[in-house]
Amino acid sequence: MPSLFVPRETVPGETRVAAVPETVKKLIKRGYQVAVETGAGRGAHIPDAEFQGAGAAIVQGAQKAEVVLKLHPPSLAESETLAAGTLLVSFLYPYNNADLVTKLASRNVTAFAMDQIPRISRAQSMDALSSQANIAGYKAVLLAADALGKLFPLLMTAAGTIQPSRVVILGAGVAGLQAIATARRLGAIVEVSDVRAAVKEQVHSLGGKFIEVEGAEDQEAAGGYAKQASEEFLKRQREVVHKHMSAADVVITTALVPGKPAPKLVEERTVEAMREGSVIVDLAAEQGGNCVLTEPGKVVSKHGVTVMGLLNLPALLPVHASDMYAKNLLNVMNHLTAKEGGIQLNLEDEITKGSVVTHGGGVVSAPVADALAVGGTR
């Protein structure tokens, strides 16, 4: 039976885990011998006994295994514990982790990057970026509602009418769409800006109003991602959105471009123009933030506006975040497991080819190899 190991995550503040008892049972059924590091599920409120009850062995410290399932990229020190030939399945962010990619290649580790899975219909059940962004979008609205000194919904009371809060959301990807749905459920008026005109219909279907910006139809890349917009377009967008944000109670920013720093969409003059007590939740904080005043990892007050640059929002909802991520990993393992059992790595398959970064002692992802050749980032 192939051995499979789930370690405890070591990144400070991380509460999620890469397996849950339900997925452990199914992995064992597929023929894997599963070991889980003691305490791995503590942050997600999963005691060791539940993993044991699902059939996993509970072990102390890092273990040699044919497959390692993780959430965060391993540290350079953690990569030293991976044996040659190990299949590592985790987020990797290879364009930001050139040293790690080089180390994994040199150690002959096969690295399947969850953040590189192609966004095609056949891979939707494996798309961990989407599953975790969904949770982040939901939590962002709750954080904003908690920090805002106003109610979200329209209320007719004996003391008079309370007008609904106004929410502006920048970016209608998975996180943005969930934020729209959540804010609307709470009763807010929601306006949305995105560089992709194609998302307008989705925004309207959730009850949001789309902020039109000339030229938006040209800004969608392959796979549905937003591509890097021109400075001319971003200037037009900032001017149009500035007017809407100035009247908003809450601004939630979600705009990211894969492999690039987050575009700066909220200028200081916009923050100054917002009403005192307003709230900005910047979901792009981990890539520098969409707001120029965001301080990654911090909640700060700027010009009377609360600017939230919290990192890793999915870790604030570890039960469902772990459950969804573990199911993404299970679907990846089902994809990589042969019918008769054992790992079957078909580098001609579109999903596998797009996701495997290192294999056989080298970097096999052409885009990553090209990026490393010109300095390690793209």
Residue pairs with C-beta under 8 A, 6 or more apart in sequence:
1 31
1 32
1 33
1 341
2 31
2 32
2 33
2 66
2 67
2 341
2 342
2 343
3 32
3 33
3 35
3 63
3 64
3 65
3 66
3 67
4 27
4 32
4 33
4 34
4 35
4 65
4 66
4 67
4 68
4 69
4 333
5 34
5 35
5 36
5 37
5 59
5 62
5 63
5 64
5 65
5 67
5 68
5 69
6 17
6 18
6 19
6 34
6 35
6 36
6 37
6 40
6 56
6 68
6 69
6 70
7 18
7 37
7 40
7 62
7 63
7 68
7 70
7 78
8 17
8 37
8 38
8 39
8 40
8 42
9 16
9 17
9 18
9 40
9 43
9 70
9 71
9 72
10 72
10 75
10 78
11 72
13 311
13 312
13 315
14 43
14 71
14 72
14 312
14 315
15 43
15 44
15 315
15 316
15 318
15 322
16 43
16 44
16 71
16 314
16 315
16 318
16 321
16 322
16 325
17 40
17 41
17 43
17 44
17 46
17 71
17 318
17 322
17 326
18 40
18 69
18 70
18 71
18 90
18 322
18 325
18 326
18 329
19 27
19 34
19 36
19 40
19 41
19 51
19 56
19 69
19 326
19 329
20 41
20 44
20 46
20 322
20 323
20 326
21 46
21 50
21 51
21 53
21 54
22 54
22 323
22 326
23 326
23 327
23 329
23 330
24 34
24 36
24 51
24 54
24 55
24 56
25 54
25 55
26 330
27 34
27 330
27 333
28 34
28 54
28 55
28 56
30 333
30 334
30 337
30 341
31 337
31 341
31 342
32 67
32 333
33 57
34 55
34 56
34 57
35 56
35 57
35 58
35 59
35 63
35 65
36 48
36 51
36 56
36 57
36 58
36 59
37 58
37 59
37 60
37 61
37 62
37 63
38 48
38 58
38 59
38 60
39 48
40 51
41 47
41 48
41 50
41 51
41 322
43 315
43 318
44 318
44 319
44 321
44 322
45 318
45 319
46 322
48 58
51 58
52 58
62 78
62 81
64 81
64 83
64 86
65 83
65 86
66 85
66 86
66 87
66 343
67 86
67 87
67 89
67 333
67 343
68 82
68 86
68 87
68 88
68 89
68 90
69 89
69 90
69 329
69 333
70 88
70 89
70 90
70 91
71 90
71 91
71 325
72 90
72 91
73 90
73 91
73 92
73 93
73 97
73 100
74 82
74 88
74 90
74 100
76 99
76 100
76 103
79 100
79 103
79 104
79 107
79 109
80 107
82 88
82 104
82 107
82 109
84 107
84 108
84 109
85 108
85 109
85 110
86 109
86 110
87 109
87 110
87 112
87 336
87 343
87 345
88 104
88 109
88 110
88 111
88 112
89 112
89 114
89 329
89 332
89 333
90 111
90 112
90 113
90 114
91 113
91 114
91 115
91 128
92 100
92 101
92 111
92 113
92 114
92 115
92 116
92 357
93 113
93 115
94 100
94 101
94 113
94 116
94 357
94 365
94 368
94 371
95 259
95 368
95 371
95 376
95 377
95 378
96 377
98 371
98 372
98 376
98 377
99 376
101 111
101 357
101 358
101 363
101 368
101 372
102 363
102 372
104 111
104 357
104 358
105 358
105 361
105 362
105 363
106 361
108 360
108 361
109 358
110 345
110 356
110 358
110 359
110 360
111 356
111 357
111 358
111 359
112 332
112 336
112 352
112 355
112 356
112 357
113 355
113 356
113 357
114 126
114 128
114 129
114 328
114 329
114 332
114 355
115 128
115 129
116 354
116 355
116 357
116 365
117 123
117 126
117 127
117 128
117 129
117 332
117 351
117 354
117 355
118 223
118 350
118 351
118 354
118 355
119 127
119 223
119 224
119 225
120 223
120 350
120 351
122 350
122 351
123 351
124 130
125 327
125 328
125 331
126 328
126 331
126 332
126 335
126 351
127 328
128 324
128 325
128 328
128 329
129 174
130 174
131 321
131 324
131 325
131 327
131 328
132 314
132 321
132 324
132 325
133 173
133 174
133 175
133 178
133 254
134 174
134 175
134 178
134 324
135 178
135 313
135 314
135 317
135 320
135 321
135 324
136 175
136 178
136 283
136 313
136 314
137 174
137 175
137 176
137 177
137 178
137 179
137 182
137 252
137 254
137 283
138 178
138 179
138 182
138 317
139 313
139 314
139 316
139 317
140 175
140 179
140 252
140 254
140 281
140 283
140 313
141 167
141 179
141 182
141 183
141 186
141 252
141 281
142 182
143 281
143 308
143 310
143 313
144 167
144 250
144 252
144 279
144 281
144 308
145 152
145 186
145 250
147 279
147 299
147 306
147 308
148 165
148 249
148 250
148 277
148 278
148 279
149 277
150 165
150 249
150 277
151 162
151 165
151 187
152 164
152 165
152 167
152 183
152 186
152 187
152 188
153 162
153 164
153 186
153 187
153 188
154 161
154 162
154 163
154 164
154 187
155 161
155 162
156 162
164 187
164 188
164 189
165 187
165 188
165 189
165 249
165 250
166 188
166 189
166 191
166 247
166 248
166 249
166 250
167 179
167 183
167 188
167 189
167 190
167 191
167 248
167 249
167 250
167 251
167 252
168 190
168 191
168 192
168 193
168 211
168 241
168 244
168 245
168 248
168 250
168 251
168 252
169 176
169 179
169 180
169 183
169 190
169 191
169 192
169 193
169 208
169 251
169 252
169 253
169 254
170 176
170 192
170 193
170 194
170 241
170 251
170 252
170 253
170 254
170 255
170 265
170 266
170 290
171 193
171 194
171 226
171 253
171 254
171 255
171 256
171 283
171 290
172 180
172 192
172 194
172 196
172 199
172 202
172 203
172 254
173 194
173 225
173 226
173 254
173 256
175 254
175 283
176 192
176 194
176 252
176 254
177 199
177 202
177 203
177 206
179 252
179 254
180 190
180 192
180 203
180 206
180 207
180 208
181 206
181 207
183 190
183 250
183 252
184 190
184 206
184 207
184 208
188 249
188 250
189 209
190 206
190 207
190 208
190 209
191 208
191 209
191 210
191 211
191 244
191 248
192 203
192 208
192 209
192 210
192 211
193 210
193 211
193 213
193 237
193 240
193 241
193 244
194 200
194 203
194 210
194 216
194 226
194 255
195 213
195 216
195 219
195 220
195 226
195 227
195 229
195 233
195 237
195 255
196 216
196 217
196 219
196 220
196 224
196 226
197 216
197 217
197 219
197 220
198 217
198 220
199 210
200 210
203 209
203 210
204 210
211 240
211 241
211 244
212 240
213 233
213 236
213 237
213 240
213 241
214 236
215 233
215 236
216 233
218 233
219 226
219 227
219 229
219 233
220 226
220 227
221 227
225 257
225 258
226 255
226 256
226 257
227 257
228 257
228 260
228 263
229 237
229 263
234 263
234 265
237 265
238 265
238 267
238 270
241 265
241 270
242 267
242 269
242 270
242 273
245 251
245 266
245 270
245 273
245 274
246 270
246 273
246 274
248 274
248 278
249 275
249 277
249 278
249 279
250 278
250 279
250 280
250 281
251 266
251 274
251 278
251 279
251 280
251 281
251 291
252 280
252 281
252 283
253 265
253 266
253 280
253 281
253 282
253 283
253 284
253 289
253 290
253 291
254 283
254 284
254 290
255 262
255 263
255 265
255 284
255 290
256 262
256 284
256 287
257 263
259 371
259 377
259 378
260 287
260 378
261 287
261 288
262 284
262 285
262 287
262 288
262 289
262 290
263 290
264 289
264 290
264 291
264 292
265 290
265 291
266 280
266 282
266 290
266 291
266 292
266 293
267 292
268 292
268 293
268 302
268 303
271 280
271 291
271 293
271 302
271 303
271 305
271 307
272 303
274 280
274 303
274 304
274 305
275 304
276 303
276 304
276 305
277 304
277 305
277 306
278 304
278 305
278 306
279 305
279 306
279 308
280 291
280 294
280 305
280 306
280 307
280 308
281 308
281 310
282 289
282 290
282 291
282 294
282 307
282 308
282 309
283 313
284 290
284 294
285 294
285 296
285 297
285 309
285 310
285 311
286 296
286 311
286 312
288 294
288 296
289 296
289 309
291 307
293 300
293 302
293 307
294 307
294 309
295 307
295 309
296 309
296 311
297 309
297 310
297 311
298 309
298 310
299 306
299 307
299 308
299 309
299 310
300 306
300 307
300 309
301 307
314 321
315 321
335 351
335 352
336 343
336 344
336 345
336 352
337 343
337 344
338 344
345 352
345 356
345 359
346 352
347 353
347 356
347 359
347 364
354 365
356 364
356 365
357 363
357 364
357 365
357 368
358 364
358 365
363 369
363 372
367 378
370 378
371 377
371 378
